[in-house]
Amino acid sequence: MVLPNFLLFDILPGVLRPRSDANCLQPSVAEVGRLRLALDGFNADISRMSSREWLESVSGRQGDGIFNLPMKLFPNIRDHERKWNDLKSRASGVINGMIEGDFRVLLTMDGHLRFVYAFLSELLRRGIDADEWTIILMDINSVVDEWHDLFCPANVRHSCGDILATKIEPDTALYLNFCGLGGMAAHVLKCVTEHAPQRPVFLSLSRRGMVPFFGSLWDLTQAIHNMLPPSGPIVIGWQKGAQDFITYRLTPPPIGAQPVDAFREQLP
């Protein structure tokens, strides 16, 4: 049974309640449990929904209403409109790069599927059949993967694993999205330098608290500089007064590319 229109809109307030913990942007055990209970009660299977059916069900809107902010997906976010504009800008930039390279499959990371919502709604806004595109979500957190198992529409697949180490098919673009790198800079560097010559690669980083001018993080920032397209990066700042979250579209580095010291201050 496919969920009737707007039912997800009705149940989300009970599933996604306000949280103040550090990991509030990724699904929790409690949220997964509440969602599973709600879906079981309706004998519902979201995985059979088309992109438009899913967008309408989540947003509670039809027609052009699906292109607006789905507030009930953002109970833990302040400044909702700015965050929504950030998501739309990133989705638009990723879609542009994929269309230019003739790619229709995207491997990425997403918690509650807020980016997925922005991506699918942007495709439909452009008059593109979103169901002809495929999103593959990967996360090392099994709880997040459980949420994806319950909440993804038909054209969104998922698996539990390390996106930085997984084998990627030739027809697939890559979007890495990190709120914080921690000690992963060397792994990210290896991943983007391996894949940028073969496919569109997009990388989002938060630069809050980052000091990039040493070790593997410095190597990563130099690699980012060398792989920026001639038109420059997609730059998105969504926290007032600072560009705290920046998205790069990466291309193969030119032969013999050298680090540019003057670029240091522009990188996260």
C-alpha positions, 0 to 999 in steps of 0.5 A: 500500500502506498501512503495517501497524500500528506500522511507523512506531513501529518506524522512527521511532527510526532516522529521528528521532535525538537532535539538539542543533542550534537547529532540532531541532524542525523536520525536517532534510534527513537526517531527510527522507532517512531517512524517504523511504528507509524508506518506499520500502523498504516501497513505503508511502504514508502519505497513504492512512492514516485518522487512527486508522490513522496515530495507531496506526502512530505510537504503536505502540498501539491503542484508548485507547493513542493518547491517550498520549504518542508518545515516539518523536516527541519524541527532542529534547525534555526533560520529555516529559510536560509538553510532551505536556500542553502539546500536548494543552491547545493542541489542546483549546483550538483544537478548542473554538474551532472547534466553537463557530464551526462550523469543521472546517478548520484552517490551521496550522504544524507541524514533525514533526506533533506538534501534528497528533498531539495534535489528531487524538487529541483529536478521537477521544478526544471521539468525533468522526470526525477524518477529517471534519476537515481540517488544512492545514500551511504552511511556508516551509521546503521541507525541512519541506514535504517531511517533510509530503509523506511523513508526513501522513495522508489528511486532512492537506494541506500546501503550501510558502509564507508562512502570514502572506500566504496567502489563507485560505478562509472556512471555515478557522480559523487557528493561528499557532505561533512559537517566536520572532518575530524581525522578524516582529511587524509581519507577524503583527500584520497577519495576526491583525488581518485574520483575527480578525474573520472566523474563529477565530484562535489564536496561540502565542508564546514570550516568552523573550528578548522585550522587547515594549515598543517598535515593532511588537512593542508594537503586536502585544501591544496588539492581542492584548489587544484581541482576547482573548475575555471568558473570557480567553486560553488560557494555557499554560506548559510550562517549569518556573518560567515561562510561556515559551510562551503560546497566545491565542485571539483574537476581533474587537477591540471598536469603539474598543478602546484599549490598556491599560497595566496589561496590559503585564506579562501579555503576552509 
